[in-house]
Amino acid sequence: MLPFAMGHYIEKPGPPPVRFLEVFKSSYYADVSLNQWLALTPPELVQAHLKIDPQTLAAFHKEKFPVVPG
């Protein structure tokens, strides 16, 4: 169980197929992509706060991808 409002992800390193059920105690659901959020944040802010290089910053996607390869 995760604490309320904590960011998380699921990693599946290989076979077999996985089935995942996520249950919320709220009637409201919001999915936030950290990748998309960082891509849409002014790059100067992201670089200044996270100390990442321009190549890493350029790899973020402005579109949301619910499932991404590892």
ZANU-374414 format. One record per atom (N, C-alpha, C): x, y, z; residue in three letters; atom name. Coordinates in steps of 0.05 Angstrom, whole numbers, always signed. Example, Ala and Ser with C-alpha at 12.3 -4.5 7.8 and 13.67 -1.06 7.14 Angstrom:
<atoms>
<atom><u>+264</u><v>-114</v><w>+156</w><residu>ALA</residu><atome>N</atome></atom>
<atom><u>+246</u><v>-90</v><w>+156</w><residu>ALA</residu><atome>CA</atome></atom>
<atom><u>+264</u><v>-66</v><w>+156</w><residu>ALA</residu><atome>C</atome></atom>
<atom><u>+257</u><v>-45</v><w>+142</w><residu>SER</residu><atome>N</atome></atom>
<atom><u>+273</u><v>-21</v><w>+143</w><residu>SER</residu><atome>CA</atome></atom>
<atom><u>+258</u><v>+1</v><w>+157</w><residu>SER</residu><atome>C</atome></atom>
</atoms>
This chain:
<atoms>
<atom><u>+17</u><v>-24</v><w>+0</w><residu>MET</residu><atome>N</atome></atom>
<atom><u>+0</u><v>+0</v><w>+0</w><residu>MET</residu><atome>CA</atome></atom>
<atom><u>+18</u><v>+25</v><w>+0</w><residu>MET</residu><atome>C</atome></atom>
<atom><u>+11</u><v>+44</v><w>-17</w><residu>LEU</residu><atome>N</atome></atom>
<atom><u>+26</u><v>+69</v><w>-19</w><residu>LEU</residu><atome>CA</atome></atom>
<atom><u>+13</u><v>+91</v><w>-3</w><residu>LEU</residu><atome>C</atome></atom>
<atom><u>+29</u><v>+108</v><w>+9</w><residu>PRO</residu><atome>N</atome></atom>
<atom><u>+17</u><v>+131</v><w>+23</w><residu>PRO</residu><atome>CA</atome></atom>
<atom><u>+3</u><v>+149</v><w>+3</w><residu>PRO</residu><atome>C</atome></atom>
<atom><u>-17</u><v>+164</v><w>+12</w><residu>PHE</residu><atome>N</atome></atom>
<atom><u>-33</u><v>+182</v><w>-4</w><residu>PHE</residu><atome>CA</atome></atom>
<atom><u>-15</u><v>+201</v><w>-20</w><residu>PHE</residu><atome>C</atome></atom>
<atom><u>-21</u><v>+204</v><w>-45</w><residu>ALA</residu><atome>N</atome></atom>
<atom><u>-9</u><v>+224</v><w>-63</w><residu>ALA</residu><atome>CA</atome></atom>
<atom><u>+21</u><v>+219</v><w>-68</w><residu>ALA</residu><atome>C</atome></atom>
<atom><u>+30</u><v>+195</v><w>-63</w><residu>MET</residu><atome>N</atome></atom>
<atom><u>+58</u><v>+189</v><w>-69</w><residu>MET</residu><atome>CA</atome></atom>
<atom><u>+61</u><v>+179</v><w>-97</w><residu>MET</residu><atome>C</atome></atom>
<atom><u>+80</u><v>+190</v><w>-112</w><residu>GLY</residu><atome>N</atome></atom>
<atom><u>+86</u><v>+181</v><w>-139</w><residu>GLY</residu><atome>CA</atome></atom>
<atom><u>+97</u><v>+153</v><w>-138</w><residu>GLY</residu><atome>C</atome></atom>
<atom><u>+90</u><v>+137</v><w>-159</w><residu>HIS</residu><atome>N</atome></atom>
<atom><u>+100</u><v>+110</v><w>-160</w><residu>HIS</residu><atome>CA</atome></atom>
<atom><u>+99</u><v>+100</v><w>-189</w><residu>HIS</residu><atome>C</atome></atom>
<atom><u>+112</u><v>+78</v><w>-194</w><residu>TYR</residu><atome>N</atome></atom>
<atom><u>+110</u><v>+65</v><w>-220</w><residu>TYR</residu><atome>CA</atome></atom>
<atom><u>+112</u><v>+35</v><w>-216</w><residu>TYR</residu><atome>C</atome></atom>
<atom><u>+106</u><v>+21</v><w>-238</w><residu>ILE</residu><atome>N</atome></atom>
<atom><u>+108</u><v>-8</v><w>-237</w><residu>ILE</residu><atome>CA</atome></atom>
<atom><u>+128</u><v>-17</v><w>-258</w><residu>ILE</residu><atome>C</atome></atom>
<atom><u>+147</u><v>-34</v><w>-251</w><residu>GLU</residu><atome>N</atome></atom>
<atom><u>+166</u><v>-44</v><w>-270</w><residu>GLU</residu><atome>CA</atome></atom>
<atom><u>+163</u><v>-74</v><w>-273</w><residu>GLU</residu><atome>C</atome></atom>
<atom><u>+162</u><v>-82</v><w>-298</w><residu>LYS</residu><atome>N</atome></atom>
<atom><u>+159</u><v>-111</v><w>-305</w><residu>LYS</residu><atome>CA</atome></atom>
<atom><u>+184</u><v>-118</v><w>-321</w><residu>LYS</residu><atome>C</atome></atom>
<atom><u>+204</u><v>-130</v><w>-310</w><residu>PRO</residu><atome>N</atome></atom>
<atom><u>+229</u><v>-135</v><w>-324</w><residu>PRO</residu><atome>CA</atome></atom>
<atom><u>+228</u><v>-157</v><w>-345</w><residu>PRO</residu><atome>C</atome></atom>
<atom><u>+207</u><v>-174</v><w>-346</w><residu>GLY</residu><atome>N</atome></atom>
<atom><u>+206</u><v>-195</v><w>-366</w><residu>GLY</residu><atome>CA</atome></atom>
<atom><u>+182</u><v>-212</v><w>-363</w><residu>GLY</residu><atome>C</atome></atom>
<atom><u>+181</u><v>-235</v><w>-377</w><residu>PRO</residu><atome>N</atome></atom>
<atom><u>+157</u><v>-252</v><w>-376</w><residu>PRO</residu><atome>CA</atome></atom>
<atom><u>+154</u><v>-263</v><w>-348</w><residu>PRO</residu><atome>C</atome></atom>
<atom><u>+132</u><v>-274</v><w>-341</w><residu>PRO</residu><atome>N</atome></atom>
<atom><u>+107</u><v>-277</v><w>-356</w><residu>PRO</residu><atome>CA</atome></atom>
<atom><u>+90</u><v>-252</v><w>-356</w><residu>PRO</residu><atome>C</atome></atom>
<atom><u>+67</u><v>-251</v><w>-370</w><residu>PRO</residu><atome>N</atome></atom>
<atom><u>+50</u><v>-228</v><w>-370</w><residu>PRO</residu><atome>CA</atome></atom>
<atom><u>+41</u><v>-221</v><w>-342</w><residu>PRO</residu><atome>C</atome></atom>
<atom><u>+36</u><v>-196</v><w>-337</w><residu>VAL</residu><atome>N</atome></atom>
<atom><u>+28</u><v>-187</v><w>-310</w><residu>VAL</residu><atome>CA</atome></atom>
<atom><u>+0</u><v>-176</v><w>-312</w><residu>VAL</residu><atome>C</atome></atom>
<atom><u>-15</u><v>-180</v><w>-291</w><residu>ARG</residu><atome>N</atome></atom>
<atom><u>-42</u><v>-168</v><w>-288</w><residu>ARG</residu><atome>CA</atome></atom>
<atom><u>-41</u><v>-150</v><w>-264</w><residu>ARG</residu><atome>C</atome></atom>
<atom><u>-51</u><v>-126</v><w>-267</w><residu>PHE</residu><atome>N</atome></atom>
<atom><u>-48</u><v>-107</v><w>-245</w><residu>PHE</residu><atome>CA</atome></atom>
<atom><u>-75</u><v>-94</v><w>-240</w><residu>PHE</residu><atome>C</atome></atom>
<atom><u>-82</u><v>-93</v><w>-215</w><residu>LEU</residu><atome>N</atome></atom>
<atom><u>-107</u><v>-80</v><w>-207</w><residu>LEU</residu><atome>CA</atome></atom>
<atom><u>-100</u><v>-59</v><w>-186</w><residu>LEU</residu><atome>C</atome></atom>
<atom><u>-108</u><v>-34</v><w>-192</w><residu>GLU</residu><atome>N</atome></atom>
<atom><u>-103</u><v>-12</v><w>-174</w><residu>GLU</residu><atome>CA</atome></atom>
<atom><u>-130</u><v>-3</v><w>-163</w><residu>GLU</residu><atome>C</atome></atom>
<atom><u>-132</u><v>+0</v><w>-137</w><residu>VAL</residu><atome>N</atome></atom>
<atom><u>-157</u><v>+8</v><w>-125</w><residu>VAL</residu><atome>CA</atome></atom>
<atom><u>-153</u><v>+34</v><w>-110</w><residu>VAL</residu><atome>C</atome></atom>
<atom><u>-173</u><v>+52</v><w>-114</w><residu>PHE</residu><atome>N</atome></atom>
<atom><u>-171</u><v>+79</v><w>-101</w><residu>PHE</residu><atome>CA</atome></atom>
<atom><u>-194</u><v>+82</v><w>-82</w><residu>PHE</residu><atome>C</atome></atom>
<atom><u>-189</u><v>+97</v><w>-61</w><residu>LYS</residu><atome>N</atome></atom>
<atom><u>-210</u><v>+103</v><w>-41</w><residu>LYS</residu><atome>CA</atome></atom>
<atom><u>-225</u><v>+128</v><w>-47</w><residu>LYS</residu><atome>C</atome></atom>
<atom><u>-222</u><v>+138</v><w>-71</w><residu>SER</residu><atome>N</atome></atom>
<atom><u>-234</u><v>+164</v><w>-79</w><residu>SER</residu><atome>CA</atome></atom>
<atom><u>-252</u><v>+160</v><w>-103</w><residu>SER</residu><atome>C</atome></atom>
<atom><u>-271</u><v>+177</v><w>-106</w><residu>SER</residu><atome>N</atome></atom>
<atom><u>-288</u><v>+176</v><w>-130</w><residu>SER</residu><atome>CA</atome></atom>
<atom><u>-276</u><v>+191</v><w>-153</w><residu>SER</residu><atome>C</atome></atom>
<atom><u>-253</u><v>+204</v><w>-148</w><residu>TYR</residu><atome>N</atome></atom>
<atom><u>-239</u><v>+220</v><w>-169</w><residu>TYR</residu><atome>CA</atome></atom>
<atom><u>-212</u><v>+207</v><w>-175</w><residu>TYR</residu><atome>C</atome></atom>
<atom><u>-206</u><v>+204</v><w>-201</w><residu>TYR</residu><atome>N</atome></atom>
<atom><u>-180</u><v>+193</v><w>-209</w><residu>TYR</residu><atome>CA</atome></atom>
<atom><u>-166</u><v>+213</v><w>-227</w><residu>TYR</residu><atome>C</atome></atom>
<atom><u>-140</u><v>+216</v><w>-222</w><residu>ALA</residu><atome>N</atome></atom>
<atom><u>-124</u><v>+233</v><w>-239</w><residu>ALA</residu><atome>CA</atome></atom>
<atom><u>-97</u><v>+219</v><w>-243</w><residu>ALA</residu><atome>C</atome></atom>
<atom><u>-89</u><v>+217</v><w>-268</w><residu>ASP</residu><atome>N</atome></atom>
<atom><u>-64</u><v>+205</v><w>-275</w><residu>ASP</residu><atome>CA</atome></atom>
<atom><u>-45</u><v>+227</v><w>-284</w><residu>ASP</residu><atome>C</atome></atom>
<atom><u>-22</u><v>+229</v><w>-271</w><residu>VAL</residu><atome>N</atome></atom>
<atom><u>-2</u><v>+249</v><w>-277</w><residu>VAL</residu><atome>CA</atome></atom>
<atom><u>+23</u><v>+235</v><w>-287</w><residu>VAL</residu><atome>C</atome></atom>
<atom><u>+32</u><v>+242</v><w>-311</w><residu>SER</residu><atome>N</atome></atom>
<atom><u>+56</u><v>+231</v><w>-322</w><residu>SER</residu><atome>CA</atome></atom>
<atom><u>+80</u><v>+250</v><w>-314</w><residu>SER</residu><atome>C</atome></atom>
<atom><u>+98</u><v>+239</v><w>-298</w><residu>LEU</residu><atome>N</atome></atom>
<atom><u>+122</u><v>+255</v><w>-290</w><residu>LEU</residu><atome>CA</atome></atom>
<atom><u>+138</u><v>+262</v><w>-315</w><residu>LEU</residu><atome>C</atome></atom>
<atom><u>+140</u><v>+244</v><w>-334</w><residu>ASN</residu><atome>N</atome></atom>
<atom><u>+155</u><v>+249</v><w>-359</w><residu>ASN</residu><atome>CA</atome></atom>
<atom><u>+143</u><v>+273</v><w>-373</w><residu>ASN</residu><atome>C</atome></atom>
<atom><u>+117</u><v>+272</v><w>-377</w><residu>GLN</residu><atome>N</atome></atom>
<atom><u>+103</u><v>+294</v><w>-391</w><residu>GLN</residu><atome>CA</atome></atom>
<atom><u>+105</u><v>+320</v><w>-375</w><residu>GLN</residu><atome>C</atome></atom>
<atom><u>+101</u><v>+319</v><w>-349</w><residu>TRP</residu><atome>N</atome></atom>
<atom><u>+103</u><v>+342</v><w>-332</w><residu>TRP</residu><atome>CA</atome></atom>
<atom><u>+130</u><v>+356</v><w>-335</w><residu>TRP</residu><atome>C</atome></atom>
<atom><u>+151</u><v>+340</v><w>-333</w><residu>LEU</residu><atome>N</atome></atom>
<atom><u>+178</u><v>+351</v><w>-336</w><residu>LEU</residu><atome>CA</atome></atom>
<atom><u>+183</u><v>+363</v><w>-364</w><residu>LEU</residu><atome>C</atome></atom>
<atom><u>+172</u><v>+350</v><w>-384</w><residu>ALA</residu><atome>N</atome></atom>
<atom><u>+175</u><v>+359</v><w>-412</w><residu>ALA</residu><atome>CA</atome></atom>
<atom><u>+161</u><v>+386</v><w>-416</w><residu>ALA</residu><atome>C</atome></atom>
<atom><u>+139</u><v>+391</v><w>-402</w><residu>LEU</residu><atome>N</atome></atom>
<atom><u>+124</u><v>+415</v><w>-406</w><residu>LEU</residu><atome>CA</atome></atom>
<atom><u>+132</u><v>+437</v><w>-386</w><residu>LEU</residu><atome>C</atome></atom>
<atom><u>+150</u><v>+431</v><w>-368</w><residu>THR</residu><atome>N</atome></atom>
<atom><u>+160</u><v>+452</v><w>-349</w><residu>THR</residu><atome>CA</atome></atom>
<atom><u>+183</u><v>+467</v><w>-363</w><residu>THR</residu><atome>C</atome></atom>
<atom><u>+186</u><v>+493</v><w>-359</w><residu>PRO</residu><atome>N</atome></atom>
<atom><u>+208</u><v>+507</v><w>-372</w><residu>PRO</residu><atome>CA</atome></atom>
<atom><u>+235</u><v>+493</v><w>-367</w><residu>PRO</residu><atome>C</atome></atom>
<atom><u>+249</u><v>+487</v><w>-389</w><residu>PRO</residu><atome>N</atome></atom>
<atom><u>+274</u><v>+471</v><w>-386</w><residu>PRO</residu><atome>CA</atome></atom>
<atom><u>+294</u><v>+483</v><w>-367</w><residu>PRO</residu><atome>C</atome></atom>
<atom><u>+295</u><v>+509</v><w>-365</w><residu>GLU</residu><atome>N</atome></atom>
<atom><u>+315</u><v>+522</v><w>-346</w><residu>GLU</residu><atome>CA</atome></atom>
<atom><u>+309</u><v>+514</v><w>-317</w><residu>GLU</residu><atome>C</atome></atom>
<atom><u>+283</u><v>+512</v><w>-311</w><residu>LEU</residu><atome>N</atome></atom>
<atom><u>+276</u><v>+504</v><w>-283</w><residu>LEU</residu><atome>CA</atome></atom>
<atom><u>+283</u><v>+475</v><w>-278</w><residu>LEU</residu><atome>C</atome></atom>
<atom><u>+277</u><v>+458</v><w>-297</w><residu>VAL</residu><atome>N</atome></atom>
<atom><u>+282</u><v>+429</v><w>-293</w><residu>VAL</residu><atome>CA</atome></atom>
<atom><u>+312</u><v>+425</v><w>-290</w><residu>VAL</residu><atome>C</atome></atom>
<atom><u>+328</u><v>+437</v><w>-307</w><residu>GLN</residu><atome>N</atome></atom>
<atom><u>+357</u><v>+434</v><w>-305</w><residu>GLN</residu><atome>CA</atome></atom>
<atom><u>+368</u><v>+446</v><w>-280</w><residu>GLN</residu><atome>C</atome></atom>
<atom><u>+358</u><v>+468</v><w>-271</w><residu>ALA</residu><atome>N</atome></atom>
<atom><u>+368</u><v>+481</v><w>-247</w><residu>ALA</residu><atome>CA</atome></atom>
<atom><u>+362</u><v>+465</v><w>-222</w><residu>ALA</residu><atome>C</atome></atom>
<atom><u>+338</u><v>+453</v><w>-221</w><residu>HIS</residu><atome>N</atome></atom>
<atom><u>+330</u><v>+438</v><w>-197</w><residu>HIS</residu><atome>CA</atome></atom>
<atom><u>+339</u><v>+409</v><w>-196</w><residu>HIS</residu><atome>C</atome></atom>
<atom><u>+340</u><v>+396</v><w>-220</w><residu>LEU</residu><atome>N</atome></atom>
<atom><u>+347</u><v>+368</v><w>-220</w><residu>LEU</residu><atome>CA</atome></atom>
<atom><u>+375</u><v>+363</v><w>-229</w><residu>LEU</residu><atome>C</atome></atom>
<atom><u>+389</u><v>+383</v><w>-238</w><residu>LYS</residu><atome>N</atome></atom>
<atom><u>+417</u><v>+381</v><w>-246</w><residu>LYS</residu><atome>CA</atome></atom>
<atom><u>+420</u><v>+359</v><w>-267</w><residu>LYS</residu><atome>C</atome></atom>
<atom><u>+403</u><v>+359</v><w>-288</w><residu>ILE</residu><atome>N</atome></atom>
<atom><u>+405</u><v>+340</v><w>-309</w><residu>ILE</residu><atome>CA</atome></atom>
<atom><u>+417</u><v>+353</v><w>-334</w><residu>ILE</residu><atome>C</atome></atom>
<atom><u>+429</u><v>+336</v><w>-351</w><residu>ASP</residu><atome>N</atome></atom>
<atom><u>+441</u><v>+347</v><w>-375</w><residu>ASP</residu><atome>CA</atome></atom>
<atom><u>+420</u><v>+352</v><w>-397</w><residu>ASP</residu><atome>C</atome></atom>
<atom><u>+427</u><v>+368</v><w>-417</w><residu>PRO</residu><atome>N</atome></atom>
<atom><u>+408</u><v>+374</v><w>-439</w><residu>PRO</residu><atome>CA</atome></atom>
<atom><u>+398</u><v>+349</v><w>-454</w><residu>PRO</residu><atome>C</atome></atom>
<atom><u>+414</u><v>+329</v><w>-457</w><residu>GLN</residu><atome>N</atome></atom>
<atom><u>+406</u><v>+305</v><w>-471</w><residu>GLN</residu><atome>CA</atome></atom>
<atom><u>+384</u><v>+290</v><w>-456</w><residu>GLN</residu><atome>C</atome></atom>
<atom><u>+386</u><v>+289</v><w>-430</w><residu>THR</residu><atome>N</atome></atom>
<atom><u>+366</u><v>+276</v><w>-413</w><residu>THR</residu><atome>CA</atome></atom>
<atom><u>+340</u><v>+292</v><w>-415</w><residu>THR</residu><atome>C</atome></atom>
<atom><u>+342</u><v>+318</v><w>-413</w><residu>LEU</residu><atome>N</atome></atom>
<atom><u>+319</u><v>+335</v><w>-415</w><residu>LEU</residu><atome>CA</atome></atom>
<atom><u>+305</u><v>+332</v><w>-441</w><residu>LEU</residu><atome>C</atome></atom>
<atom><u>+320</u><v>+330</v><w>-463</w><residu>ALA</residu><atome>N</atome></atom>
<atom><u>+308</u><v>+327</v><w>-490</w><residu>ALA</residu><atome>CA</atome></atom>
<atom><u>+294</u><v>+300</v><w>-493</w><residu>ALA</residu><atome>C</atome></atom>
<atom><u>+300</u><v>+281</v><w>-476</w><residu>ALA</residu><atome>N</atome></atom>
<atom><u>+288</u><v>+254</v><w>-479</w><residu>ALA</residu><atome>CA</atome></atom>
<atom><u>+259</u><v>+253</v><w>-467</w><residu>ALA</residu><atome>C</atome></atom>
<atom><u>+251</u><v>+273</v><w>-452</w><residu>PHE</residu><atome>N</atome></atom>
<atom><u>+224</u><v>+273</v><w>-440</w><residu>PHE</residu><atome>CA</atome></atom>
<atom><u>+204</u><v>+278</v><w>-463</w><residu>PHE</residu><atome>C</atome></atom>
<atom><u>+180</u><v>+266</v><w>-460</w><residu>HIS</residu><atome>N</atome></atom>
<atom><u>+159</u><v>+268</v><w>-480</w><residu>HIS</residu><atome>CA</atome></atom>
<atom><u>+137</u><v>+287</v><w>-471</w><residu>HIS</residu><atome>C</atome></atom>
<atom><u>+128</u><v>+304</v><w>-489</w><residu>LYS</residu><atome>N</atome></atom>
<atom><u>+106</u><v>+322</v><w>-483</w><residu>LYS</residu><atome>CA</atome></atom>
<atom><u>+79</u><v>+308</v><w>-485</w><residu>LYS</residu><atome>C</atome></atom>
<atom><u>+78</u><v>+285</v><w>-498</w><residu>GLU</residu><atome>N</atome></atom>
<atom><u>+54</u><v>+269</v><w>-499</w><residu>GLU</residu><atome>CA</atome></atom>
<atom><u>+55</u><v>+248</v><w>-476</w><residu>GLU</residu><atome>C</atome></atom>
<atom><u>+32</u><v>+241</v><w>-466</w><residu>LYS</residu><atome>N</atome></atom>
<atom><u>+31</u><v>+221</v><w>-445</w><residu>LYS</residu><atome>CA</atome></atom>
<atom><u>+30</u><v>+193</v><w>-457</w><residu>LYS</residu><atome>C</atome></atom>
<atom><u>+47</u><v>+175</v><w>-447</w><residu>PHE</residu><atome>N</atome></atom>
<atom><u>+47</u><v>+147</v><w>-454</w><residu>PHE</residu><atome>CA</atome></atom>
<atom><u>+41</u><v>+131</v><w>-429</w><residu>PHE</residu><atome>C</atome></atom>
<atom><u>+18</u><v>+118</v><w>-427</w><residu>PRO</residu><atome>N</atome></atom>
<atom><u>+11</u><v>+104</v><w>-403</w><residu>PRO</residu><atome>CA</atome></atom>
<atom><u>+30</u><v>+81</v><w>-397</w><residu>PRO</residu><atome>C</atome></atom>
<atom><u>+40</u><v>+68</v><w>-418</w><residu>VAL</residu><atome>N</atome></atom>
<atom><u>+58</u><v>+45</v><w>-414</w><residu>VAL</residu><atome>CA</atome></atom>
<atom><u>+83</u><v>+51</v><w>-430</w><residu>VAL</residu><atome>C</atome></atom>
<atom><u>+106</u><v>+50</v><w>-418</w><residu>VAL</residu><atome>N</atome></atom>
<atom><u>+131</u><v>+55</v><w>-432</w><residu>VAL</residu><atome>CA</atome></atom>
<atom><u>+151</u><v>+32</v><w>-428</w><residu>VAL</residu><atome>C</atome></atom>
<atom><u>+168</u><v>+27</v><w>-448</w><residu>PRO</residu><atome>N</atome></atom>
<atom><u>+188</u><v>+5</v><w>-444</w><residu>PRO</residu><atome>CA</atome></atom>
<atom><u>+208</u><v>+13</v><w>-423</w><residu>PRO</residu><atome>C</atome></atom>
<atom><u>+220</u><v>-6</v><w>-409</w><residu>GLY</residu><atome>N</atome></atom>
<atom><u>+240</u><v>-1</v><w>-389</w><residu>GLY</residu><atome>CA</atome></atom>
<atom><u>+266</u><v>+5</v><w>-399</w><residu>GLY</residu><atome>C</atome></atom>
</atoms>
